[in-house]
Amino acid sequence: MKKVTLIIATIAMLGIVSCKETKEESKTVVVEQEAAPATEEPKEGTSLSVGSDGVEFSTNDGESQTEIDINTKDEK
């Protein structure tokens, strides 16, 4: 009977110790930086887009810009 009581007490003590929750305090530092304003400048180069509704071609050399748009949809 003493062995059974000793075993039950040991199991109870292990259960109490293992279920103890520990709180970990984490320190989070948030640094906010202002983003530089975005400036859009016309990009130089050539672009070609092919889709189900047609073809678009554009070119920009800094001084002049050309755009060609060919639609293949039937407009009724």
Sequence and secondary structure as in RCSB ss.txt:
>XXXX:A:sequence
MKKVTLIIATIAMLGIVSCKETKEESKTVVVEQEAAPATEEPKEGTSLSVGSDGVEFSTNDGESQTEIDINTKDE
K
>XXXX:A:secstr
 HHHHHHHHHHHHHHHHHT                         EEEEEEETTEEEEEEE SS EEEEEEE    
 
